[in-house]
């Protein structure tokens, strides 16, 4: 990626100059900010969106970047494999032409240039484009439909001639809004972000357990957490943080070096599943080792249900 970046930056600067030239040439009068369909359509959807077709053959990461200029909106589209290998990167811009009262757009990569006009109709932005370059496709009609604040639908019909085709609203590419992860700059959805935070909390509870910091460990759990654990019997039981702390203090007395080693952890929805090996030394001096699986259910960042499975006979 680092080797590709300078090349992409060069394309971006060349493109910006090109887009500015096209827009400046198009503006036959001083810009009028009233009744600007560019501003009205893109309000609330700037940011990053990601989509994959049903067969997961590629991933499209779409970015809308709104600046201070109300008549320009920069866009980018990165196409990559599901493993993250980049196929191609597009840079583009939308610009509102107050003289013609329409929206134009231009998109460019190292092999193609797309130019055309757009039309806003309610929550739909239509594109009518022609291509120049090495691509087999020479024109297309597409539409971006704002379904809700977190979903965009993309429809497209392509032609190998310069005659722009009639759009067929079939098999849309469904884009989901992404949120930027503060740690590494990667773009992940809000649901994925919640899952990542839940996994972090689960790991924190295990780290505190291994330090025998029972107060810190218990703070990861709701004070009304429900437990399904062979040590409590066959039914669910609500255990407070204080009860949990006292139980683990007693367990530490029986096995002072008790620790849990995670072997697998993953999250889905509001749950985090952890497989681990619990081990220690009994009061008799005998070493013991026990495979365990836990299913944590989260709500508002805390574990509200702990379902633990192991062979009590061991």
N, C-alpha and C positions, 0 to 999 in steps of 0.2 A: 504494500500500500504506500509506503513512504516513497518508493521509487516512482510511483504513478502520480504523486501529488503535484510536483512541479509542472508536469505536462498538463494536468487538468487546470491548474491556475493560469497557464498561458492561454488555453482555450477560453477560459472565463473572461480574461481581459480582452482578448480579440473579439469575443462575442459581445461584451458590453459596449465596445466601440461601435460594432456593427449595429446593434440594437438602437443605440443612441442616435446613430446616423439615420436609420430608417424612421425612427419616431420623429426626429427633428424635421426631416424632410416632409413628413406627413402632416405635421401641425401647421395649418395655414393661418392660425390665429392664436391669440393668447389663450392658454388653457382655461377652461371653465370647469370648476370643480363641482358644480351642481349637476345632479342627475348623472352621476358617473357610475355606469353599471359595473365597472371593474372593482371599484371600492365596495359596492353593495354586495356583489356576489362573493368576494373572497373574505369579507368580514367574518371572523370566527373560524376560518378553516386554514389560516396560515399555520405553518409547522410541517411536521413530517408524518407521512402516511405510508402504510406498507400493505402489500397484497400479494397473493399467490393464486394461480389457477387451481382448478380442482385436482389436476394431476401433479401439482407441486413441481412442475418442470422448471420453474424459475421464481425468483422473488423480485418484485418491483418496489423500490423505495422512492417515493415521490415527495419532493420538498417544495413548499411555497414560502418564499421569503419576502415579506412586505417591509419596505423601507419607509422613509419619511415622504418620499415623492408619491403623491396620490395617483399618478398617472403611469407608474411602472410597477410591475410585480415580477420579481425574479423567480424562476422555477428550475428544478433539476429532477432528473429521473435516473436512478441507478438500477440497472438490470443485473442480477447475479444469480448464481446457483443457490440451492437451499443450504449448501455448505459455506456460502459466503464468497465464492470466487466470482469476481466481477467480469461480466461479459462486455458491457459498454456503459458509458456515462453520457447523458445528455445535459446540456445547459440551455435554458430558454428564458424568454421574457414575454410578458403580456404588456401591452401599452394601449391606453385609451386615446383615441384620436377625436378631439372635440370638434374638428372641422367636419368630419364625416359622421361623427357620433357613433363610432363603432370601436370594437376592440380588435387589435391585430396581435399576432403572436409570431415568434420566430424561435425555432429550436435547432440546435447544432451539436454534432459530435464530429469525430475525426473523419467520418465517411459520408455524412448526410447533412443537408439543411432542409428544415421544414418551415414553410411560410404559409400564412393564411389569415383568415378572419374568424371572429367568434361572435356568437349571439347569445345573450342571456334571456332565458324565458323562465320566469319563476325561480325554482331551485335547480335549474339545469343550465349548464354552459355548453353550447355546441361549438365544435371546431370544424372548419372546412379548410383542408390543407392540401398543399402539393409539395412533393419531395424532389430534390435534386441530389445527385450523388450516385453511389454504387448500389443502393437498395433496389430490389426488384419492385417493391411497392412504389407507385408514383403519386398516389393521392389517397386521401381517406377522409371520412366523416366520423367524428366521435362526439361523445357527450359525457360530461361529468355531472352526476346527479347527487345533490346533497340529501341523503336520506335522513340523517340526524347529525348531532354534534360530533359523533365518533365514527360515522360510516359514510363513505363515498362510493357510488356505483359508477364504473367506467364501462361504456359501451363503445364499440368501434366497428366500422365496416371499411375494408381496404380494396383498392383497385390497382391493377398493374398498368392502367392508362391514366392520362391526365384528367379524365372526366371524373369529377368527385362523385362517389357513389351515394346512393340513398342509405341512410342509417337504418340498421335492423337492431331493435332492442332485444337482443338475445345474449344469454350467457355472460352476464356482466363480470368484470373483475372487481372484487369487493375490497376496498381499501379501509383499513382501520387506523384511527388516529394513534400516533406514537407519542411517547413521552421520553425526554432525554434523561438517561441515568447519570446521576452526578458523579459517579465514581470513575467511569471509563469513557463517557461520551457516546456510548453505543445507544441506539434508539430502541426502546422496548415499550410495549403497550402498558397502560395503567394496570391491567390485570397481571401481566408478567412482572411488573414492578412490585405489586402486592405479594405475589408468590415469592419473589426474591427476598423481600423483607421478612416474610414468614419463615423462610429457610434460615435466614440470619438469626432470627429469634430462637429457632429450634437449636441451631449450633451454639448460641449463647447459653441456652439452658444446659447443654451437655458440657460446655467448657466450665460453667460454674459448678456443675455436679462433680467434675473431676478435680476441682480445687476444694471440694467439700465446703463451698460457700453456699450453704443451704438457703439463706435469705435471698441471695442473688438468683439462685435457681428458681425459687418459688415465685419471684417477681415476674417470671415469664408466663405464669399461669393465672387465670382468673381466680378470684377468691371463691367462686362458686363452680369451679371446674368439675366436670363429671368424669369419673374414672371407671374404666372397665379393666380390671387387673386381677389376676388369680389370687394375689395376696389379700384382696378385699372380698373375694367370693365370686359368685357367678353373675351377679347383677351390677348395674351401674351404681356408683355411689358418689355423692358430692363430698369433696374434701376441701377444706379451707387451706389457705397458705400456711397458717400456724400449725394445723394438723400435719401437713406435708413436711414442714421443717422438723417437727418432733419425730416423725417416723424415720426420716433420713438420719437424724442424729443417733437414734437407736441402731439403725443399720450400720452406721460408721463404727459404733462400739463393737459390733459383732465381727466386722470386717474392715479394719482401719485403712487398708490400702485399696478399697473398692474403687473401680474406675470403669468407664464405658468407652469403648472404641468404635466409632461409627465406621461401618463398612459400605453403606449405601444410603443416600438421601435424595429425595426428589419431591417436588411439589406439584399439585394439580388442584385447580379451583381453590377452595378454602382449606385444603388438607396438605399436610407434609408427612411423608412416610419415611421412617428411619429404621434401617437395619443396623444392629450393633452387637458387639460382644461385651458382656459385662463380666468382669473378672475381679479376683481378690484372694485374700487368704483368710480362712476361717480361724476361729479361736483355737482350734486344735493344731493349727499350723498347716493344715491341708489346703493346697491351692485349688481354686474352683474357677470354672469358665462356663458362661451361659449365653447362648445365642438368643436374642430378643428382637421383636419387631414392634414398633410403636406407630400408631396413626394419630397425629395431632390434628385437631380441627381448630381453626383460628376465627376470631371475630374481633375487629378493632385492634389488631396487633397483639392480642393475647391468646393463649391456648385455653379454649373453653371445654375441650373434650380430649381426653387421653385414653386411647384404647391400646392396651399393651398385651402382647401375646408371647408366651414362652411355655416350655415344658416344666411344669411345677415339680414333676418327679425328679428333675435334676437339681 
